[in-house]
């Protein structure tokens, strides 16, 4: 999804957020109005399908879909996966197995850390902490979206239809061949990089002693009794809905099986909702951590990033007659989203 596409998604969610309120019959969700918003979002040019699950703190809920998707279709949640990786990291922290301010060199092999961050002829690799990775304040380049030796990016190759696979080692090597953006922890600096979450995934594996897929099962899938949430394993799995780049459906099984902890989970809007509510309720880790997560830095309009999660709040110009509410959670490049709106006490998941 382009940044323009993300902005369009944010506007749709902001409209949904401002449209929810208590009606004369005491209901906060008007299914007819919300379905109209979904139908209007599908333009059959750049948006071919949409799924939405709404859940209020009061327990009232609604799910719907439009276009070529149904409410129970599994889909690639893409970078919403980062919320799941974040949850596991905070669960490990709560178990005192890690500290967010520990240098990553405590948990990663020397061949991974060596030469990872060389900025202006100074090696900062040993200065990077887990907190820097979670908050995208490490300064590390993005192995996925930035151009590298071929003068193109991995993302550009994929959206052109050129499916390919890569390993963790490949992603780190690509990143090492790029120039970092700033020294780790530089005040007010943040740069969104999938490399950070590749490294966090490897830390999860090294600390837990199991593969990321098994850690996901142990820490999230089994406790929440999720039956349709899993790390995409290989190209023979045809269940997840295809996503689109502009007007072209993309089939990228090799790539989707390569993302792992930064974007490789498949789920449904219902199970994504179960996870999202658990994330913000204190079921997975103490709620006190949520305050720590909300230390925001700008990444790109209209997004900010805290510790492992995004925030957006559209300026008044997008809704001059009614202030748009704040949303915290995550969005994915496939069009996926999982957000909580504190102002309305309402949760949104879908794609």
C-alpha positions in Angstrom: 0.0 0.0 0.0 1.3 3.4 -0.9 1.3 6.3 1.6 -1.6 7.7 -0.4 -3.4 4.4 0.2 -2.6 4.5 3.9 -4.0 8.0 4.1 -7.2 6.9 2.4 -7.5 4.0 4.9 -7.0 6.4 7.8 -9.7 8.7 6.4 -12.1 5.8 6.2 -11.4 4.8 9.8 -11.7 8.4 11.0 -15.1 8.6 9.3 -16.1 5.4 11.0 -14.8 6.7 14.3 -16.7 10.0 14.1 -19.9 8.2 13.0 -20.2 6.0 16.1 -22.3 7.5 18.9 -25.2 6.7 21.0 -28.5 6.9 19.0 -32.0 7.4 20.3 -32.5 3.7 20.7 -29.4 3.4 22.8 -27.3 1.6 20.2 -23.9 3.0 19.3 -23.4 1.1 16.1 -25.7 1.7 13.1 -25.1 -1.2 10.7 -26.8 0.5 7.8 -24.6 3.6 8.0 -21.4 1.6 8.5 -22.2 -0.7 5.6 -22.7 2.3 3.4 -19.2 3.5 4.3 -17.7 0.1 3.4 -19.6 0.0 0.1 -18.4 3.5 -0.8 -14.8 2.5 0.0 -14.8 -0.2 -2.6 -14.2 1.5 -5.9 -13.2 -1.6 -8.0 -10.2 0.4 -9.2 -7.8 0.4 -6.2 -9.9 -1.1 -3.5 -11.7 -4.4 -4.5 -12.8 -5.6 -1.1 -13.0 -4.6 2.5 -13.7 -6.4 5.8 -14.4 -4.7 9.0 -15.0 -5.9 12.6 -16.1 -3.4 15.2 -16.2 -4.0 18.9 -17.2 -1.5 21.6 -15.9 -1.6 25.2 -19.6 -2.2 26.2 -19.6 -5.5 24.3 -21.7 -4.3 21.3 -20.1 -5.6 18.1 -20.6 -5.7 14.3 -18.9 -7.2 11.4 -19.4 -6.7 7.7 -17.7 -6.8 4.3 -18.1 -5.4 0.8 -16.7 -6.2 -2.7 -14.8 -9.4 -3.2 -14.4 -10.3 0.5 -16.6 -11.8 3.2 -16.4 -11.3 6.9 -14.7 -14.6 7.7 -12.1 -14.6 4.9 -8.5 -15.2 6.1 -6.1 -12.5 4.9 -2.5 -11.4 5.3 -2.3 -9.0 8.2 1.1 -7.8 6.9 2.7 -5.3 9.3 -0.1 -5.7 11.9 2.1 -8.7 12.6 4.4 -6.2 14.4 1.8 -5.9 17.2 2.0 -9.6 17.8 5.8 -9.5 17.9 5.6 -6.5 20.3 3.2 -8.5 22.5 5.6 -11.4 22.7 8.5 -9.0 23.5 6.6 -7.4 26.4 5.5 -10.9 27.7 9.2 -11.9 27.7 10.0 -8.6 29.5 7.3 -9.3 32.1 8.9 -12.7 32.7 12.2 -11.0 33.3 13.8 -12.8 30.4 14.8 -9.6 28.7 15.1 -5.9 29.5 14.1 -3.3 26.9 17.2 -1.3 27.5 19.5 -4.3 27.0 21.8 -4.0 24.0 20.7 -6.4 21.3 24.2 -7.9 21.3 23.2 -9.8 24.5 20.7 -11.8 22.5 22.1 -12.0 18.9 25.2 -13.7 17.6 28.2 -11.6 16.8 27.9 -12.3 13.0 24.5 -10.6 13.1 25.5 -7.6 15.1 28.9 -7.0 13.5 28.7 -4.1 11.0 25.0 -3.8 11.5 25.1 0.0 12.1 28.0 2.0 10.7 27.1 5.7 10.5 29.5 8.4 9.4 32.5 6.0 9.9 31.5 5.1 13.4 30.2 1.7 14.4 27.1 2.0 16.6 26.1 -1.7 16.3 26.8 -2.3 20.0 24.7 0.7 21.1 21.4 -0.6 19.7 18.9 -1.7 22.3 15.6 -3.7 22.2 13.8 -0.4 22.9 15.4 1.2 19.8 14.2 -1.7 17.6 10.6 -1.5 19.0 10.4 2.3 18.5 12.2 2.4 15.1 14.7 4.7 16.7 17.7 2.5 15.9 18.4 4.4 12.7 18.7 1.1 10.8 17.7 1.1 7.1 14.7 -0.8 5.8 15.7 -4.0 4.0 12.2 -4.1 2.4 11.3 -0.6 1.1 14.7 1.0 0.5 16.7 0.7 -2.7 19.8 -1.4 -2.5 22.5 -2.6 -4.9 20.2 -3.2 -7.9 18.9 0.4 -7.6 15.5 -0.9 -6.7 13.8 -2.1 -3.6 12.5 -5.5 -2.6 9.1 -4.0 -2.4 9.3 -2.7 -5.9 10.3 -6.2 -7.2 7.3 -7.8 -5.4 4.7 -5.3 -6.6 5.9 -5.8 -10.2 4.9 -9.4 -9.8 8.4 -10.8 -9.3 7.8 -13.2 -6.3 10.9 -14.3 -4.4 12.0 -15.6 -1.0 14.6 -14.5 1.5 16.0 -15.6 4.8 16.7 -13.7 8.0 20.3 -13.7 7.0 19.4 -12.2 3.6 17.4 -9.4 5.1 20.2 -8.5 7.5 22.8 -8.6 4.8 20.7 -6.3 2.6 20.4 -3.9 5.5 24.1 -3.9 6.1 24.7 -2.9 2.5 22.6 0.3 3.1 23.5 3.5 4.9 21.9 3.9 8.3 19.8 7.1 8.8 21.0 8.4 12.2 22.8 7.2 15.4 20.6 4.9 17.6 18.4 6.8 20.0 19.0 10.3 18.5 16.5 12.6 20.1 13.3 13.1 18.0 14.5 10.8 15.2 12.6 7.7 14.0 12.7 5.8 10.8 10.2 3.0 10.1 12.3 -0.1 9.2 11.2 -3.7 8.8 14.8 -4.7 9.7 14.1 -3.8 13.3 11.4 -6.4 13.6 13.4 -9.1 11.8 15.9 -8.6 14.6 13.2 -8.7 17.2 11.9 -11.9 15.8 15.4 -13.5 16.1 15.6 -12.2 19.7 12.3 -13.9 20.4 13.7 -17.2 19.0 17.0 -17.0 20.9 15.4 -16.1 24.3 12.4 -18.5 24.0 14.5 -21.3 22.5 11.9 -22.1 19.8 11.2 -20.9 16.3 9.1 -17.7 15.9 6.2 -19.7 14.6 6.2 -21.8 17.8 6.6 -18.7 20.0 3.5 -17.2 18.3 1.6 -20.4 19.2 2.8 -20.5 22.8 2.4 -16.9 23.7 -0.6 -15.8 21.7 -2.5 -18.4 19.6 -3.0 -21.0 22.4 -3.8 -18.6 25.2 -6.4 -16.8 23.1 -7.7 -20.1 21.5 -7.2 -18.8 18.0 -8.0 -21.3 15.3 -7.4 -19.3 12.1 -4.3 -17.3 13.1 -0.8 -18.6 12.0 2.5 -17.6 10.5 2.2 -18.1 6.8 4.2 -21.3 6.1 4.7 -21.9 2.4 3.2 -21.4 -1.1 0.9 -24.4 -1.0 -1.4 -22.6 1.5 -4.0 -21.0 -0.8 -6.5 -19.9 1.9 -5.4 -16.2 2.5 -7.2 -13.7 0.2 -5.0 -12.1 -2.5 -4.3 -8.5 -2.0 -4.0 -5.8 -4.7 -1.4 -3.3 -5.8 -3.4 -0.6 -7.6 -5.6 -2.7 -9.9 -3.5 -5.8 -10.0 -4.0 -8.9 -7.8 -0.7 -10.1 -6.3 0.2 -13.7 -5.6 3.4 -13.7 -3.6 3.6 -16.9 -1.6 7.4 -17.0 -1.5 7.6 -13.5 -0.1 4.8 -13.9 2.3 6.5 -17.0 3.8 9.7 -14.9 4.2 8.4 -12.0 6.2 8.0 -13.8 9.5 8.0 -11.4 12.6 7.7 -8.2 10.6 4.7 -9.1 8.4 4.0 -12.9 7.9 0.9 -13.6 9.9 -2.5 -14.7 8.5 -5.7 -14.1 10.4 -9.4 -13.2 10.2 -11.0 -9.9 11.3 -12.7 -11.8 14.2 -9.5 -13.4 15.5 -7.6 -10.2 14.9 -10.2 -8.5 17.2 -9.7 -11.2 19.9 -6.0 -10.4 19.8 -6.5 -6.6 19.8 -8.8 -6.6 22.8 -6.3 -8.9 24.6 -3.4 -6.6 23.7 -5.1 -3.5 25.3 -6.9 -5.2 28.2 -3.9 -6.5 30.1 -4.6 -10.2 29.3 -1.3 -10.7 27.5 0.9 -8.4 29.6 0.4 -5.8 32.4 -1.6 -2.8 31.2 1.1 -0.5 32.8 3.2 -1.3 29.7 0.7 0.5 27.5 1.7 3.9 29.0 5.3 3.1 28.2 4.4 2.2 24.6 2.9 5.7 24.0 6.0 7.7 23.6 5.5 9.0 20.1 7.8 10.0 17.3 6.8 11.1 13.7 7.5 8.6 11.0 5.3 9.8 8.0 2.1 11.7 7.8 -0.3 11.0 9.5 1.5 8.3 11.4 3.5 8.4 14.6 5.3 5.4 16.3 5.7 4.5 19.9 7.0 1.2 21.3 5.7 -1.4 18.9 2.6 0.4 17.8 1.4 3.3 15.6 -0.8 6.3 16.4 -2.7 8.5 14.0 -5.0 11.4 14.4 -6.0 13.4 11.4 -5.8 17.2 11.6 -9.0 19.3 11.7 -8.8 20.1 8.0 -10.0 16.6 7.2 -13.1 17.0 9.3 -13.7 20.7 9.9 -17.0 20.3 11.7 -16.0 17.5 14.1 -12.7 16.6 15.6 -11.4 13.2 14.4 -10.5 10.8 17.3 -7.1 9.3 18.0 -6.4 5.7 16.9 -3.6 3.5 18.3 -2.6 0.1 17.0 -1.1 -0.8 13.6 -1.7 -0.8 9.9 -0.2 -3.1 7.2 0.9 -2.6 3.6 -1.8 -5.1 2.4 -4.5 -2.7 3.7 -4.9 -4.5 7.0 -5.5 -2.6 10.2 -6.0 -3.3 13.9 -6.7 -0.1 15.9 -8.2 0.9 19.2 -9.9 4.3 19.5 -9.7 5.4 23.2 -12.0 8.4 22.7 -14.9 6.1 21.6 -13.7 3.0 23.4 -14.1 1.1 20.2 -11.8 -1.4 18.4 -11.4 -1.8 14.6 -9.9 -4.7 12.7 -10.0 -5.8 9.1 -8.4 -5.2 5.7 
